[in-house]
Amino acid sequence: MKIIKTNKAPAALGPYSAGIRLNNGFLFTSGQVPLDPITGNVVSEDVREQAERSLLSIEGILSEESYKMSDVVKTTVFISDMNDFAAINEVYAKHFGDHKPARSCVQVAKLPKNVKLEIEVIAYKG
């Protein structure tokens, strides 16, 4: 097992790792909220910009171990308002292109720093 650290994603807000890669080829990311990796501040109030930042952070974590978005097999998207689903989907589709991993999307009562979304992924390279 390898703990993944990167400056391409925000520092952890608690006692956890940005990601974990297992020797069997699976890589798990922690949920990525839309924080600027340098300042630690929420990037914007706009849900599209928040989705963009969260996905860029995931790409950064994946890239530390030479994984790509096309290696993602499962995503979980937590959103604070289901009315934002279509806007988030637009940004999500841009990052995944023709690759369509399995996905869950759930509305939650509250997210860290009152952001509008959090995204986590599971990737695999065999």
C-alpha positions as CSV (number, residue, x, y, z in Angstrom):
1,M,0.0,0.0,0.0
2,K,1.3,3.5,-0.8
3,I,0.0,6.8,0.5
4,I,-0.3,9.4,-2.2
5,K,0.8,13.0,-1.5
6,T,0.7,15.8,-4.0
7,N,0.7,19.6,-4.3
8,K,-1.8,19.3,-7.2
9,A,-4.6,18.9,-4.7
10,P,-5.4,20.7,-1.5
11,A,-3.9,19.5,1.8
12,A,-6.1,17.2,3.8
13,L,-8.6,19.0,6.2
14,G,-8.1,16.2,8.7
15,P,-6.2,13.0,9.5
16,Y,-6.5,11.3,6.1
17,S,-4.5,10.9,2.9
18,A,-5.3,12.4,-0.6
19,G,-5.1,8.9,-1.9
20,I,-4.0,5.3,-1.4
21,R,-2.7,3.0,-4.1
22,L,-2.8,-0.7,-3.4
23,N,-0.4,-3.2,-4.9
24,N,-3.2,-4.9,-6.8
25,G,-3.7,-1.9,-9.0
26,F,-6.5,-0.1,-7.3
27,L,-6.2,3.5,-6.3
28,F,-8.7,5.3,-4.0
29,T,-8.9,9.1,-3.6
30,S,-10.3,10.9,-0.7
31,G,-13.2,13.2,-1.5
32,Q,-12.0,16.3,-3.2
33,V,-13.7,19.6,-2.3
34,P,-13.1,22.7,-4.5
35,L,-10.2,24.2,-2.6
36,D,-7.3,26.0,-4.2
37,P,-4.3,23.8,-3.6
38,I,-2.1,26.8,-2.8
39,T,-4.4,29.0,-0.7
40,G,-6.7,26.3,0.7
41,N,-9.6,28.6,0.0
42,V,-12.9,27.7,-1.8
43,V,-12.3,28.6,-5.5
44,S,-15.7,30.1,-6.2
45,E,-19.3,30.1,-5.3
46,D,-20.1,28.9,-8.9
47,V,-20.9,25.2,-9.0
48,R,-19.2,24.7,-12.4
49,E,-16.0,26.2,-11.1
50,Q,-16.2,24.1,-8.0
51,A,-16.7,21.0,-10.1
52,E,-13.7,21.9,-12.3
53,R,-11.4,22.4,-9.3
54,S,-12.5,19.1,-7.6
55,L,-11.9,17.2,-10.8
56,L,-8.5,18.9,-11.4
57,S,-7.5,17.8,-7.9
58,I,-8.5,14.2,-8.6
59,E,-6.5,14.3,-11.8
60,G,-3.6,15.6,-9.8
61,I,-3.8,12.8,-7.3
62,L,-4.1,10.2,-10.1
63,S,-1.2,11.6,-12.0
64,E,1.1,11.1,-9.0
65,E,0.9,7.4,-9.7
66,S,0.6,7.7,-13.5
67,Y,-3.1,7.0,-13.5
68,K,-5.5,8.8,-15.8
69,M,-9.2,9.6,-15.7
70,S,-9.7,6.7,-18.1
71,D,-8.5,4.4,-15.3
72,V,-11.3,5.5,-13.1
73,V,-13.9,2.7,-12.6
74,K,-16.2,4.3,-10.0
75,T,-17.0,7.8,-8.8
76,T,-19.1,9.2,-6.0
77,V,-20.4,12.7,-6.2
78,F,-21.8,14.4,-3.2
79,I,-23.8,17.6,-3.9
80,S,-25.6,20.0,-1.6
81,D,-28.4,20.8,-4.1
82,M,-29.7,18.3,-6.7
83,N,-30.7,21.3,-8.8
84,D,-27.0,21.6,-9.6
85,F,-26.9,18.1,-11.1
86,A,-27.0,19.2,-14.8
87,A,-24.3,21.9,-14.4
88,I,-22.0,19.5,-12.6
89,N,-22.6,16.9,-15.3
90,E,-21.4,19.3,-18.0
91,V,-18.0,19.7,-16.3
92,Y,-17.8,16.0,-15.3
93,A,-18.4,15.0,-18.9
94,K,-15.6,17.3,-20.1
95,H,-13.1,15.6,-17.8
96,F,-14.2,12.0,-18.6
97,G,-14.9,12.3,-22.3
98,D,-16.1,9.0,-23.8
99,H,-15.0,7.1,-20.7
100,K,-18.0,6.5,-18.5
101,P,-17.1,5.0,-15.1
102,A,-19.8,3.7,-12.7
103,R,-21.1,6.6,-10.6
104,S,-23.3,7.4,-7.6
105,C,-24.5,10.9,-7.0
106,V,-26.2,11.8,-3.7
107,Q,-27.5,15.0,-2.2
108,V,-26.2,15.7,1.3
109,A,-27.2,18.1,4.0
110,K,-23.8,19.8,4.3
111,L,-20.2,19.6,3.0
112,P,-16.9,20.8,4.4
113,K,-16.5,24.6,4.2
114,N,-20.1,24.8,2.9
115,V,-19.0,23.9,-0.7
116,K,-21.5,22.7,-3.2
117,L,-19.9,19.3,-4.1
118,E,-17.3,16.7,-3.2
119,I,-16.0,14.0,-5.6
120,E,-14.1,10.8,-4.8
121,V,-13.0,8.1,-7.2
122,I,-11.7,4.6,-7.4
123,A,-9.2,3.8,-10.3
124,Y,-7.7,0.6,-11.5
125,K,-4.7,-0.4,-13.6
126,G,-4.2,-4.1,-14.0
